[in-house]
Amino acid sequence: RTNITNTISGMKRLCGRNYDEPDVQTELARYPFRTVRAPHGGVAITINYAGAEVNILAEHFLSMVLVYMHEVACTVNDQGISEVVLAVPSHYTDLQRRSYLRACEAARLNCVKLVNEPAAVALEYGYYKAAKGLFHESKPING
């Protein structure tokens, strides 16, 4: 609350989008931070960094988050993380998916696969149930 104009949220909705699209303009009107049109037509977010205003692409913010997530994962897993799988909303276009892959490259992560979020949730559910021993080969389970 103290620095709301420098707090970035909802960046995954902005990755791979064209700044001039009417849907993007409607979305941008809801955010407290300032945005500008990037030279390539995408969305750049204006932040105050070290006393100067800086425009950073939404994809770069995503790569910063991926770098941080990688650091956290490496502290939990002593062996390190070499490959990642990212979940994206199922309605994402090819351009939006490619922006996620570019963010992974910028974060120096090897993205093996992009999966739809509903598929990721289903896989996680099955993995959790299997880890808890709740599946039995002889007895069918519904729900």
C-alpha positions as CSV (number, residue, x, y, z in Angstrom):
1,R,0.0,0.0,0.0
2,T,2.9,2.4,0.6
3,N,4.2,2.1,-3.0
4,I,1.3,1.0,-5.1
5,T,2.5,2.7,-8.3
6,N,5.7,0.7,-8.1
7,T,4.0,-2.6,-7.3
8,I,3.6,-4.7,-10.4
9,S,0.8,-7.3,-10.6
10,G,-1.0,-9.1,-13.3
11,M,2.0,-9.2,-15.6
12,K,1.1,-12.5,-17.1
13,R,-2.0,-10.9,-18.6
14,L,0.3,-8.4,-20.4
15,C,3.0,-10.7,-21.8
16,G,2.8,-11.1,-25.5
17,R,0.0,-8.6,-25.9
18,N,-0.1,-5.6,-28.2
19,Y,-0.4,-2.3,-26.4
20,D,-2.9,-0.9,-28.9
21,E,-5.5,-3.7,-28.6
22,P,-8.8,-2.5,-27.1
23,D,-8.8,-5.4,-24.6
24,V,-5.4,-4.5,-23.4
25,Q,-6.4,-0.9,-22.9
26,T,-9.4,-1.9,-20.9
27,E,-7.1,-4.1,-18.7
28,L,-4.5,-1.4,-18.3
29,A,-7.1,1.0,-17.0
30,R,-7.5,-1.2,-14.0
31,Y,-3.9,-1.2,-12.9
32,P,-2.4,1.4,-10.5
33,F,1.0,1.5,-12.3
34,R,1.8,3.4,-15.4
35,T,2.3,1.7,-18.8
36,V,3.6,2.8,-22.1
37,R,3.8,1.4,-25.6
38,A,7.1,-0.5,-26.1
39,P,9.0,0.1,-29.4
40,H,8.0,-3.3,-30.7
41,G,4.3,-2.6,-29.9
42,G,4.1,-4.6,-26.6
43,V,3.4,-3.3,-23.1
44,A,6.1,-1.7,-21.1
45,I,5.6,-0.8,-17.4
46,T,7.0,2.4,-16.0
47,I,8.6,2.1,-12.6
48,N,10.7,4.4,-10.4
49,Y,14.1,2.7,-10.0
50,A,17.0,4.5,-8.2
51,G,15.3,7.9,-8.6
52,A,14.8,7.5,-12.3
53,E,11.8,6.4,-14.4
54,V,12.5,3.2,-16.2
55,N,10.3,1.4,-18.8
56,I,10.5,-2.4,-18.5
57,L,8.7,-4.9,-20.7
58,A,6.1,-7.2,-19.1
59,E,8.2,-10.2,-20.4
60,H,11.2,-8.9,-18.5
61,F,9.2,-8.7,-15.3
62,L,8.1,-12.3,-15.8
63,S,11.8,-13.3,-16.3
64,M,12.7,-11.5,-13.0
65,V,10.0,-13.5,-11.2
66,L,11.3,-16.8,-12.9
67,V,14.8,-16.0,-11.7
68,Y,13.6,-15.5,-8.2
69,M,11.5,-18.7,-8.3
70,H,14.6,-20.6,-9.6
71,E,16.6,-19.2,-6.7
72,V,14.0,-20.3,-4.2
73,A,13.7,-23.8,-5.7
74,C,17.5,-24.2,-5.6
75,T,17.6,-23.4,-1.9
76,V,15.0,-26.1,-1.3
77,N,16.5,-28.7,-3.7
78,D,20.3,-28.9,-3.1
79,Q,20.9,-30.5,-6.5
80,G,19.6,-27.4,-8.4
81,I,17.0,-27.1,-11.1
82,S,18.0,-27.6,-14.7
83,E,14.6,-27.8,-16.5
84,V,11.2,-26.3,-15.9
85,V,7.6,-26.8,-17.1
86,L,5.4,-23.7,-17.0
87,A,1.6,-23.6,-16.9
88,V,-0.2,-21.0,-19.0
89,P,-3.9,-20.2,-19.3
90,S,-5.6,-22.4,-21.9
91,H,-6.8,-19.4,-23.8
92,Y,-3.3,-18.0,-24.5
93,T,-2.4,-17.4,-28.1
94,D,0.8,-18.6,-29.7
95,L,2.3,-15.1,-29.3
96,Q,1.6,-15.1,-25.6
97,R,3.1,-18.6,-25.2
98,R,6.2,-17.5,-27.1
99,S,6.6,-14.5,-24.8
100,Y,6.7,-17.0,-21.9
101,L,9.4,-19.0,-23.7
102,R,11.4,-15.7,-24.3
103,A,11.1,-14.9,-20.6
104,C,12.5,-18.3,-19.7
105,E,15.4,-17.7,-22.1
106,A,16.1,-14.3,-20.4
107,A,16.0,-16.1,-17.0
108,R,18.4,-18.7,-18.4
109,L,16.0,-21.5,-17.7
110,N,15.4,-24.5,-20.0
111,C,11.6,-24.6,-20.5
112,V,10.9,-28.2,-21.6
113,K,7.2,-27.6,-22.0
114,L,4.3,-25.2,-21.7
115,V,1.2,-26.8,-20.4
116,N,-2.3,-25.5,-20.0
117,E,-3.3,-24.6,-16.4
118,P,-6.2,-27.1,-16.2
119,A,-3.9,-29.9,-17.3
120,A,-1.3,-28.8,-14.7
121,V,-4.0,-28.9,-12.0
122,A,-5.1,-32.3,-13.0
123,L,-1.6,-33.7,-13.0
124,E,-0.9,-32.2,-9.6
125,Y,-4.1,-33.7,-8.3
126,G,-3.1,-37.1,-9.5
127,Y,0.4,-36.8,-8.2
128,Y,-0.8,-35.8,-4.8
129,K,-3.3,-38.6,-4.6
130,A,-0.7,-41.1,-5.8
131,A,1.9,-39.8,-3.3
132,K,-0.6,-40.3,-0.5
133,G,-1.4,-43.8,-1.6
134,L,-5.0,-43.1,-2.3
135,F,-5.1,-44.9,-5.7
136,H,-5.7,-48.6,-5.7
137,E,-5.3,-50.8,-8.8
138,S,-8.1,-53.1,-7.9
139,K,-10.7,-50.6,-6.7
140,P,-12.0,-47.9,-9.0
141,I,-12.4,-44.4,-7.5
142,N,-14.7,-41.6,-8.7
143,G,-14.0,-38.0,-7.6
